[in-house]
């Protein structure tokens, strides 16, 4: 499995300020980014996997909603998170 409990708690510890704070917007965005990157790599080898492609698009949309929320509430946190996760090229 690509996302173990240790990896998940590590992501929330780094971006969500604690591993127990799984509801923080920053932590959720970081988790979605990790999952999106993983699915993108999978789709590079399995180009015709439409189910994975659809779930990837849903995750990108969900992450976009969370990023818009964060931008409205905390613009500085948004800018730091974008830079740390390297979402914008």
C-alpha positions in Angstrom: 0.0 0.0 0.0 1.4 3.4 -1.0 -0.1 5.3 2.0 0.8 3.8 5.3 -0.4 5.1 8.7 3.2 6.2 9.4 3.3 8.3 6.2 -0.1 9.8 6.8 0.9 10.8 10.4 4.2 12.2 9.1 2.3 14.4 6.5 -0.1 15.7 9.2 2.7 16.3 11.6 4.6 18.4 9.1 1.7 20.4 7.6 -1.2 20.0 10.1 1.0 21.1 13.1 0.3 17.7 14.9 -0.5 14.2 13.9 -3.8 14.3 15.7 -4.9 17.4 13.8 -6.2 15.6 10.7 -8.9 18.2 10.0 -6.6 21.1 9.3 -6.9 22.5 5.8 -3.1 22.5 5.3 -2.8 18.9 6.3 -5.7 17.8 4.0 -4.2 19.7 1.1 -0.8 18.0 1.7 -2.4 14.6 1.8 -4.4 15.2 -1.4 -1.1 16.4 -3.0 0.6 13.2 -2.0 -2.2 11.1 -3.3 -2.5 13.1 -6.6 1.3 12.7 -7.2 0.9 8.9 -6.7 -2.0 8.6 -9.0 -0.2 10.7 -11.7 2.7 8.2 -11.6 0.3 5.3 -11.9 -1.5 6.9 -14.9 1.8 7.4 -16.7 2.1 3.6 -17.0 -1.6 2.7 -17.3 -2.9 5.4 -19.8 -6.3 3.7 -20.3 -7.2 3.4 -16.6 -10.3 5.5 -16.7 -11.4 4.8 -13.1 -8.1 6.1 -11.8 -8.3 9.1 -14.1 -11.7 10.0 -12.8 -10.7 9.7 -9.2 -7.6 11.8 -9.9 -9.8 14.6 -11.4 -12.1 14.4 -8.3 -9.1 14.7 -6.0 -7.7 17.7 -7.9 -11.1 19.4 -7.7 -11.3 18.8 -3.9 -7.8 20.1 -3.4 -8.7 23.2 -5.4 -11.7 23.8 -3.2 -9.5 23.5 -0.1 -6.9 25.8 -1.6 -9.6 28.4 -2.4 -10.8 28.2 1.2 -7.3 28.6 2.6 -6.6 31.5 0.3 -9.7 33.3 1.6 -8.9 32.7 5.2 -5.1 32.9 5.4 -3.3 34.2 2.3 0.1 34.0 3.9 -0.4 30.3 4.9 -1.6 29.7 1.4 1.5 31.1 -0.2 3.8 29.2 2.2 1.9 25.9 1.5 2.0 26.4 -2.3 5.8 27.0 -2.1 6.4 24.0 0.2 4.3 21.5 -1.8 5.5 22.9 -5.1 2.0 22.9 -6.5 2.5 25.8 -8.9 5.3 25.3 -11.4 
